[in-house]
Amino acid sequence: MQIYLDHSATTPTRPEAIARMQQVLSQSWGNPSSLHQWGERSALVVEQARQEVASLINAPAASIVFTAGGTEANNLAIMGIAQRYPTPQHVIISQVEHPAVSEPVRWLETLGWQVTRLPVDCQGWVNPLELQAALRPTTVLVSVIYGQSEVGTVQSIASLGSIARAHGVCFHTDAVQVAGRLPIDVELLPVDLLSLSSHKLYGPQGAGALYIRPGVQLLPYLRGGGQEQGLRSGTQAVSAISGFGVAASLAAAEMALEVPRLTALRDRLFAHLADTPGLLPTGVYGATLEEQLRQRLPHHVSLCLQYPDGEILSGRTLVRQMNLAGIAISAGSACHSGKSTPSPILQAMGYSDRRAQGAIRFTLGRDTTAADVDWSAMVLQQILHRLLPEVWLKERTRQYSSC
């Protein structure tokens, strides 16, 4: 049995998107900037996809700029604002940003920019009052991730964006994990810039987009032929963009049914694993699990290992063990040069280095079934029973003694 539960890393490209891409590759392969009919056919494909992606977030088509992915969209948002200022200013981000945001901001810091990294609580949430207090006269950009890819926390973007807007500060959110999984309406949401990625919503890899609210001015950081309204030079990847459009359109059409289905499966998996010796759901303190899950991505289950002193077991070990059983999950910790390091996200949430090194993540998808969830939970429990026998024995003894 092969079970893929790593949909926050990437999703399988939908057959409908593949079919559209194949058609484009064979029939609409011209350069969209060319004036002849071959170019016009390709340009029409790009504009159709632009409308489809825009509709997913209720945006005007002209506000969508295509990029090579979510990372480039985040970089365009940050650097596009930063380049407007001849001298360093002040930027605010959270401590739980994806590297596609935290790293370009770190680079700005080396150029003399001031950076405030907002703390999060043990659930991974930014307190809007912290943002209010962090704003300065020199603040030109606030960027807070919408749905955290590692622990699944969904931020109160409406509250945070409203604070930034009230102070005339541009607000950006990385919505890569949210788009296609939860409704987004930029006409109601107080965001100026919003990043999207095709391969997180069953489109092809290599395509993304940045929503830019009308009236917001950016400067390009890729210069060349002036494609994409002069903000992203380079011949558009017409086929990938067309697949992105199809995937976005289908995600919008199916969301009303898919969100509750995924939510039920997510809660089912959490219920299976909630009392498993050696496992601790991440970000659940001071409230019931049911209450906390309301502020989580509908497809996301994150946990970390808790085990006795002297035991050495990382999240990566469990990923390998699950892979041997034919199940794909991911470790929450970042890996550099083959070495596992504690998750900076969990560290920011107050987890110890030891626990932050034992993070794992299950992310469900369109093809995930209840049987997949049940089987995966059982396999994980068997692996933990084998790798942490002392934890299981101690817990079973405690339960028996309390009867």
C-alpha positions as CSV (number, residue, x, y, z in Angstrom):
1,M,0.0,0.0,0.0
2,Q,1.3,3.4,-1.0
3,I,-0.1,6.4,0.9
4,Y,1.0,10.0,0.2
5,L,0.5,12.3,3.2
6,D,2.9,15.2,2.3
7,H,0.6,17.6,0.4
8,S,2.1,20.7,2.1
9,A,5.4,19.8,0.4
10,T,3.8,19.4,-3.0
11,T,0.6,18.0,-4.5
12,P,0.2,15.7,-7.5
13,T,-0.7,17.6,-10.6
14,R,-4.3,17.1,-11.5
15,P,-5.1,15.1,-14.7
16,E,-7.2,18.1,-16.0
17,A,-4.2,20.4,-15.6
18,I,-1.9,17.9,-17.3
19,A,-4.3,17.6,-20.2
20,R,-4.5,21.4,-20.6
21,M,-0.7,21.7,-20.4
22,Q,-0.2,19.0,-23.1
23,Q,-2.7,20.9,-25.4
24,V,-0.8,24.1,-24.8
25,L,2.6,22.5,-25.5
26,S,1.4,21.1,-28.8
27,Q,-0.8,24.0,-30.0
28,S,0.0,27.2,-28.2
29,W,3.8,27.1,-27.9
30,G,4.5,30.6,-29.2
31,N,6.1,33.4,-27.3
32,P,3.2,35.4,-25.7
33,S,5.0,38.7,-26.5
34,S,5.1,38.0,-30.2
35,L,2.6,39.9,-32.4
36,H,1.8,37.1,-34.8
37,Q,-1.0,34.5,-34.4
38,W,1.3,32.0,-32.7
39,G,2.1,34.6,-30.0
40,E,-1.5,35.7,-29.8
41,R,-2.6,32.1,-29.1
42,S,-0.1,31.9,-26.2
43,A,-1.0,35.3,-24.9
44,L,-4.7,34.2,-24.7
45,V,-3.7,31.1,-22.7
46,V,-1.8,33.3,-20.2
47,E,-4.7,35.7,-19.9
48,Q,-7.2,33.0,-19.4
49,A,-5.1,31.5,-16.6
50,R,-4.7,34.9,-15.1
51,Q,-8.5,35.2,-14.8
52,E,-8.8,31.7,-13.3
53,V,-6.1,32.4,-10.7
54,A,-7.6,35.8,-9.9
55,S,-11.1,34.3,-9.5
56,L,-9.8,31.9,-6.8
57,I,-9.1,34.9,-4.5
58,N,-11.8,37.2,-6.0
59,A,-9.3,39.6,-7.5
60,P,-9.3,41.6,-10.7
61,A,-7.2,39.7,-13.3
62,A,-4.9,42.7,-13.8
63,S,-3.7,42.4,-10.2
64,I,-2.1,39.0,-10.8
65,V,1.6,38.8,-11.8
66,F,2.8,35.4,-12.7
67,T,6.1,34.1,-11.2
68,A,8.1,30.9,-11.1
69,G,6.6,29.9,-7.8
70,G,5.7,31.0,-4.2
71,T,9.3,31.8,-3.3
72,E,9.7,34.3,-6.2
73,A,6.3,35.8,-5.4
74,N,7.5,36.4,-1.8
75,N,10.7,37.9,-3.0
76,L,9.0,40.1,-5.5
77,A,6.7,41.4,-2.7
78,I,9.5,42.1,-0.3
79,M,12.1,43.4,-2.7
80,G,9.5,45.2,-4.8
81,I,8.6,47.4,-1.8
82,A,12.2,47.7,-0.5
83,Q,13.6,49.0,-3.7
84,R,11.2,52.0,-3.6
85,Y,13.3,53.5,-0.8
86,P,16.7,55.0,-1.3
87,T,17.7,54.5,2.4
88,P,17.0,51.5,4.7
89,Q,13.6,51.5,6.4
90,H,11.8,49.2,8.9
91,V,10.2,45.8,8.1
92,I,8.0,43.6,10.4
93,I,7.7,39.9,10.0
94,S,6.8,37.0,12.3
95,Q,9.1,34.5,13.9
96,V,7.3,31.7,12.0
97,E,7.8,32.8,8.4
98,H,8.8,30.4,5.6
99,P,12.4,31.0,4.5
100,A,11.1,32.5,1.3
101,V,10.2,35.5,3.5
102,S,12.6,35.3,6.3
103,E,15.7,35.0,4.1
104,P,15.2,38.0,1.8
105,V,14.4,40.0,5.0
106,R,17.6,38.8,6.5
107,W,19.4,40.0,3.5
108,L,17.8,43.4,3.8
109,E,19.0,43.5,7.3
110,T,22.6,43.2,6.1
111,L,22.0,46.3,4.0
112,G,21.0,48.3,7.1
113,W,17.3,47.7,7.3
114,Q,15.7,47.5,10.7
115,V,13.7,44.3,11.2
116,T,11.2,43.4,13.9
117,R,10.3,39.7,14.2
118,L,7.0,39.4,16.1
119,P,6.9,36.6,18.7
120,V,4.2,33.9,18.6
121,D,2.4,32.2,21.5
122,C,2.5,28.4,22.1
123,Q,-0.2,27.9,19.5
124,G,2.0,29.7,16.9
125,W,-0.2,32.8,16.7
126,V,0.9,36.4,16.4
127,N,-0.8,38.7,18.9
128,P,-2.2,41.8,17.0
129,L,-1.3,44.0,19.9
130,E,2.4,43.0,19.4
131,L,2.1,44.2,15.8
132,Q,0.5,47.5,16.9
133,A,3.3,48.1,19.4
134,A,6.0,47.2,16.8
135,L,5.0,49.8,14.2
136,R,7.3,52.8,13.7
137,P,7.2,55.9,11.5
138,T,9.8,54.1,9.3
139,T,7.8,50.9,8.9
140,V,7.1,50.3,5.2
141,L,6.1,46.6,5.1
142,V,4.5,44.0,7.3
143,S,4.6,40.4,6.2
144,V,2.9,37.6,8.2
145,I,2.3,34.1,6.9
146,Y,-1.3,33.1,6.5
147,G,-1.1,29.4,7.1
148,Q,2.1,28.0,8.7
149,S,3.3,25.1,6.6
150,E,5.0,23.2,9.5
151,V,2.4,23.4,12.3
152,G,-0.7,24.4,10.4
153,T,-1.6,27.5,12.4
154,V,-3.9,29.9,10.5
155,Q,-3.2,33.6,11.5
156,S,-5.8,36.3,12.0
157,I,-4.8,38.0,8.8
158,A,-7.9,40.2,8.8
159,S,-6.9,41.7,12.2
160,L,-3.3,42.0,11.4
161,G,-3.9,43.5,8.0
162,S,-6.4,46.0,9.4
163,I,-3.8,47.3,11.9
164,A,-1.2,47.8,9.1
165,R,-3.7,49.5,6.9
166,A,-4.8,51.9,9.6
167,H,-1.2,53.1,9.8
168,G,-0.7,53.3,6.1
169,V,1.7,50.4,6.0
170,C,1.8,47.9,3.1
171,F,0.7,44.4,4.3
172,H,1.9,41.1,2.6
173,T,0.9,37.6,3.4
174,D,2.3,34.3,2.2
175,A,-0.9,32.4,1.4
176,V,0.8,29.5,-0.4
177,Q,-0.6,26.9,2.1
178,V,-4.0,28.5,2.3
179,A,-5.0,29.2,-1.3
180,G,-7.2,26.4,-2.6
181,R,-7.7,25.0,0.9
182,L,-9.6,27.9,2.5
183,P,-11.7,30.7,0.9
184,I,-9.8,33.9,0.3
185,D,-11.5,37.1,-0.8
186,V,-9.0,40.0,-1.3
187,E,-11.9,42.4,-1.7
188,L,-12.7,41.8,2.0
189,L,-9.3,40.9,3.3
190,P,-7.1,43.9,4.2
191,V,-4.0,42.7,2.3
192,D,-1.9,44.6,-0.3
193,L,0.2,41.7,-1.5
194,L,-0.5,38.0,-1.4
195,S,1.6,35.1,-2.7
196,L,0.4,31.9,-4.4
197,S,1.9,28.7,-5.6
198,S,0.6,26.4,-8.3
199,H,2.0,23.1,-7.0
200,K,0.4,23.5,-3.6
201,L,-3.1,23.3,-5.2
202,Y,-2.6,20.4,-7.7
203,G,-1.1,22.5,-10.4
204,P,2.4,22.0,-11.9
205,Q,5.6,23.0,-10.2
206,G,7.3,26.1,-11.6
207,A,4.4,28.5,-11.5
208,G,3.2,31.0,-8.9
209,A,1.7,34.4,-8.6
210,L,1.7,37.6,-6.6
211,Y,-1.5,39.5,-6.1
212,I,-0.9,43.2,-6.0
213,R,-3.7,45.4,-4.8
214,P,-4.5,48.1,-7.4
215,G,-2.6,51.3,-6.5
216,V,0.3,49.5,-4.7
217,Q,3.6,50.3,-6.4
218,L,6.4,47.8,-6.7
219,L,9.8,48.0,-8.4
220,P,11.0,44.9,-10.3
221,Y,14.0,43.0,-9.1
222,L,14.2,41.0,-12.4
223,R,14.9,43.3,-15.3
224,G,14.7,42.4,-18.9
225,G,12.0,42.4,-21.5
226,G,9.3,43.9,-19.3
227,Q,6.8,41.0,-19.2
228,E,4.1,40.7,-16.6
229,Q,3.4,44.5,-16.4
230,G,7.2,45.1,-16.2
231,L,7.4,43.4,-12.8
232,R,8.6,40.0,-13.8
233,S,10.7,40.0,-16.9
234,G,11.2,36.7,-18.8
235,T,9.2,34.8,-21.3
236,Q,6.2,33.3,-19.4
237,A,6.1,29.5,-18.8
238,V,2.8,29.3,-20.8
239,S,2.2,25.6,-20.2
240,A,2.8,25.7,-16.5
241,I,0.7,28.9,-16.1
242,S,-2.2,27.2,-18.0
243,G,-2.0,24.2,-15.6
244,F,-2.0,26.6,-12.7
245,G,-5.1,28.3,-14.0
246,V,-7.0,25.0,-14.4
247,A,-6.0,23.8,-10.9
248,A,-7.1,27.2,-9.4
249,S,-10.4,27.0,-11.2
250,L,-11.1,23.5,-10.0
251,A,-10.0,24.3,-6.4
252,A,-12.5,27.1,-6.3
253,A,-15.3,24.9,-7.6
254,E,-14.6,22.1,-5.2
255,M,-13.7,23.9,-2.0
256,A,-17.2,23.9,-0.4
257,L,-17.1,20.1,-0.3
258,E,-13.4,19.5,0.0
259,V,-12.7,21.6,3.1
260,P,-15.2,19.8,5.4
261,R,-14.1,16.4,4.0
262,L,-10.4,17.2,4.8
263,T,-11.3,18.7,8.1
264,A,-13.1,15.5,9.1
265,L,-10.1,13.4,8.1
266,R,-7.7,15.7,9.9
267,D,-9.7,15.4,13.1
268,R,-9.9,11.6,12.7
269,L,-6.1,11.4,12.4
270,F,-5.6,13.7,15.4
271,A,-8.1,11.5,17.4
272,H,-6.2,8.3,16.5
273,L,-2.9,9.8,17.6
274,A,-3.9,12.1,20.5
275,D,-3.2,9.6,23.2
276,T,-0.3,7.8,21.5
277,P,2.6,7.4,24.0
278,G,5.6,9.4,22.7
279,L,3.6,11.8,20.6
280,L,2.4,15.4,21.5
281,P,0.2,17.4,19.1
282,T,1.9,20.7,18.5
283,G,0.4,24.0,19.5
284,V,-2.3,22.7,21.8
285,Y,-2.1,24.3,25.2
286,G,-4.8,25.7,27.6
287,A,-7.7,24.6,25.5
288,T,-9.3,21.5,24.1
289,L,-7.9,20.0,20.9
290,E,-11.2,20.6,19.2
291,E,-11.0,24.3,20.0
292,Q,-7.4,24.6,18.7
293,L,-8.1,22.8,15.5
294,R,-10.6,25.5,14.4
295,Q,-7.6,27.7,13.8
296,R,-5.6,25.1,11.8
297,L,-5.4,24.3,8.1
298,P,-8.0,21.7,7.2
299,H,-5.6,19.2,5.9
300,H,-2.8,19.5,8.5
301,V,-1.7,17.3,11.4
302,S,1.5,18.2,13.2
303,L,3.0,16.5,16.2
304,C,6.4,16.2,18.0
305,L,8.1,13.4,19.8
306,Q,8.4,13.3,23.6
307,Y,10.6,10.5,25.0
308,P,12.8,9.8,28.0
309,D,16.3,11.3,28.5
310,G,18.9,9.3,26.7
311,E,16.7,8.3,23.8
312,I,17.8,9.6,20.4
313,L,14.9,9.8,17.9
314,S,14.3,12.6,15.4
315,G,11.4,13.3,13.2
316,R,13.6,12.4,10.2
317,T,13.9,8.9,11.6
318,L,10.1,8.5,11.7
319,V,9.9,9.8,8.1
320,R,12.3,7.1,7.0
321,Q,10.5,4.4,8.9
322,M,7.1,5.4,7.5
323,N,8.6,5.5,4.0
324,L,9.7,1.9,4.4
325,A,6.1,1.1,5.1
326,G,5.0,3.0,1.9
327,I,3.7,6.1,3.6
328,A,5.0,9.6,2.9
329,I,5.1,12.2,5.7
330,S,7.6,14.9,6.5
331,A,9.8,16.0,9.3
332,G,9.1,19.4,10.7
333,S,12.8,20.2,11.3
334,A,15.0,21.9,8.6
335,C,17.8,19.8,7.3
336,H,21.2,21.3,6.3
337,S,24.0,19.3,4.8
338,G,22.4,16.1,5.9
339,K,22.1,17.1,9.6
340,S,18.9,17.4,11.4
341,T,18.4,20.7,13.3
342,P,15.7,21.7,15.7
343,S,12.7,23.3,14.0
344,P,13.0,27.2,14.4
345,I,9.2,27.3,14.2
346,L,8.7,25.1,17.2
347,Q,11.5,26.9,19.0
348,A,9.7,30.2,18.4
349,M,6.6,28.6,19.9
350,G,8.5,27.7,23.1
351,Y,9.3,24.1,22.5
352,S,12.7,22.8,23.7
353,D,15.4,22.0,21.2
354,R,14.9,18.3,21.9
355,R,11.2,18.3,21.1
356,A,11.7,20.7,18.2
357,Q,14.0,18.2,16.6
358,G,11.3,15.5,16.8
359,A,8.6,17.2,14.7
360,I,6.6,15.3,12.1
361,R,3.8,16.5,9.8
362,F,0.9,14.6,8.0
363,T,-0.8,16.7,5.3
364,L,-3.8,15.2,3.6
365,G,-5.1,15.7,0.1
366,R,-7.8,15.1,-2.5
367,D,-7.1,11.3,-2.7
368,T,-6.7,10.7,1.0
369,T,-9.4,8.3,2.4
370,A,-10.5,7.4,5.9
371,A,-8.8,4.0,5.3
372,D,-5.5,5.8,4.6
373,V,-5.8,7.8,7.8
374,D,-6.6,4.7,9.9
375,W,-3.8,2.6,8.4
376,S,-1.2,5.4,8.7
377,A,-2.0,6.0,12.4
378,M,-1.7,2.3,13.1
379,V,1.7,2.1,11.3
380,L,3.1,5.1,13.2
381,Q,2.0,3.6,16.5
382,Q,3.7,0.3,15.7
383,I,6.9,2.1,14.8
384,L,6.8,4.1,18.0
385,H,6.1,1.0,20.0
386,R,9.2,-0.7,18.4
387,L,11.5,2.4,18.7
388,L,10.4,3.6,22.1
389,P,9.4,0.5,24.1
390,E,10.1,2.2,27.4
391,V,7.7,5.0,26.7
392,W,4.9,2.6,25.8
393,L,5.6,0.4,28.8
394,K,5.6,3.3,31.2
395,E,2.3,4.7,29.7
396,R,0.5,1.4,29.7
397,T,1.6,0.8,33.3
398,R,0.3,4.3,34.3
399,Q,-3.0,3.6,32.7
400,Y,-3.3,0.2,34.3
401,S,-2.5,1.6,37.8
402,S,-5.1,4.4,37.4
403,C,-7.9,1.9,36.7
